[in-house]
Amino acid sequence: MRKYASIALIPLFLVGWFVGEWFMFRGIAPPPEAHTLEGWLTWQSGAEDFVELPGDTHLMAFGRGAGLVPSGPSAYVFDASGRLVAWTYDLGDNDAFNKKWSVTYPLNFIDRNAAAQWPPKRLSPVNGSPRPTEDTHDAE
């Protein structure tokens, strides 16, 4: 009987793992109100890590890692108009995202206050015209 009790614990453990992962991933996906930099900063009020990507036309913000054992943080890319253009659950496991967004060292980190004022005036859209954007998605 004890033998079967041990075997029964395996599916219970797996179900617990998947439920835990599901809840953690739900907290990473940006809600509609976080599809702008201003909204994202409100949604992720504790975020402190931001990087100006090469070319200074995009800002990457880092959130907490997804899942029980993340290989990297979640990452969110904003264009110069402040719109969310791409995001990924796990920066450490998404080579396509890293390649597309040139996540290479050295990184140009800025603090939260600078991120809230981003982009610098030199990057503001001309005459208020919006810049082209991509759909928000997990690039994986």
C-alpha positions in Angstrom: 0.0 0.0 0.0 2.8 2.4 0.8 4.3 1.8 -2.6 1.1 3.1 -4.3 1.0 6.1 -2.0 4.5 7.2 -3.1 3.5 6.8 -6.8 0.3 8.9 -6.2 2.4 11.7 -4.9 4.1 12.2 -8.3 1.0 13.3 -10.2 0.1 15.5 -7.2 3.5 17.2 -7.3 3.2 17.7 -11.1 -0.2 19.2 -10.9 1.0 21.6 -8.1 4.0 22.5 -10.3 1.8 23.4 -13.3 -0.7 25.3 -11.2 2.1 27.3 -9.7 3.7 28.1 -13.1 0.3 29.1 -14.5 -0.2 31.7 -11.7 3.3 33.0 -12.0 3.0 33.5 -15.8 -0.3 35.3 -15.4 1.4 38.0 -13.4 4.0 38.5 -16.2 1.7 39.1 -19.1 1.0 42.9 -19.4 -2.6 43.9 -19.0 -4.1 46.4 -21.5 -3.4 49.3 -19.2 0.3 48.5 -19.2 0.7 48.8 -23.0 2.3 52.2 -22.5 5.5 53.1 -20.6 3.5 55.2 -18.1 0.9 52.4 -17.6 3.7 49.8 -17.3 5.5 51.9 -14.6 2.3 52.0 -12.6 1.6 48.2 -13.1 5.3 47.3 -12.1 5.7 49.8 -9.4 8.8 48.0 -7.9 10.7 47.7 -11.2 14.1 49.3 -11.1 16.0 48.0 -14.1 15.8 49.7 -17.5 18.1 49.7 -20.5 18.3 52.1 -23.5 18.8 49.8 -26.4 21.5 50.5 -29.1 20.3 53.3 -31.3 18.5 55.0 -28.4 15.1 54.5 -30.0 13.8 51.8 -27.7 13.7 51.3 -23.9 13.8 47.9 -22.4 12.3 47.4 -18.9 12.9 44.3 -16.8 10.3 42.6 -14.6 10.4 39.6 -12.3 11.2 36.2 -13.8 8.4 33.9 -14.7 7.9 30.5 -13.3 9.4 28.6 -10.4 12.9 28.5 -11.9 13.3 31.4 -14.4 16.6 31.7 -16.4 16.2 35.4 -16.7 13.8 38.3 -16.1 10.8 39.1 -18.1 11.5 42.0 -20.6 9.3 44.7 -22.1 10.3 46.9 -25.1 8.9 50.4 -25.6 9.3 52.7 -28.6 10.0 56.4 -28.5 6.3 57.2 -28.3 6.1 55.1 -25.1 4.1 52.2 -26.7 4.9 48.6 -25.8 6.1 46.9 -29.0 7.4 43.6 -27.7 7.8 41.5 -24.5 8.9 38.1 -23.4 8.3 36.0 -20.3 11.9 34.9 -20.0 14.8 36.9 -21.4 17.2 34.1 -20.6 15.4 31.5 -22.8 14.5 33.6 -25.7 17.4 33.9 -28.2 15.2 35.3 -31.0 14.0 38.2 -28.7 17.6 38.9 -27.6 18.8 38.9 -31.2 16.0 41.1 -32.5 16.3 43.7 -29.7 20.2 43.6 -29.6 20.4 42.7 -25.9 24.2 42.7 -25.9 26.7 43.9 -23.4 27.6 46.5 -22.4 24.1 47.6 -21.5 23.2 51.2 -21.0 21.2 51.1 -17.7 19.2 54.0 -16.6 17.3 54.4 -13.3 13.5 54.5 -12.8 13.3 58.3 -12.7 15.1 58.5 -16.0 12.9 55.8 -17.5 9.8 57.8 -16.4 11.1 60.8 -18.3 12.1 58.6 -21.4 12.5 59.3 -24.2 14.9 62.2 -24.2 13.6 65.2 -26.1 15.7 64.3 -29.1 13.7 61.2 -29.6 10.2 62.6 -29.4 8.0 62.1 -32.5 8.2 65.0 -34.9 5.1 67.3 -34.9 3.3 64.8 -32.7 3.1 62.2 -35.4 3.3 58.6 -34.0 6.1 56.3 -34.9 5.3 53.0 -36.5 4.9 50.2 -34.0 4.7 46.4 -34.0 2.1 44.3 -32.3 2.8 43.5 -28.7 3.6 39.8 -28.4 5.8 37.3 -26.8 8.6 37.0 -29.4 9.2 33.4 -28.7 
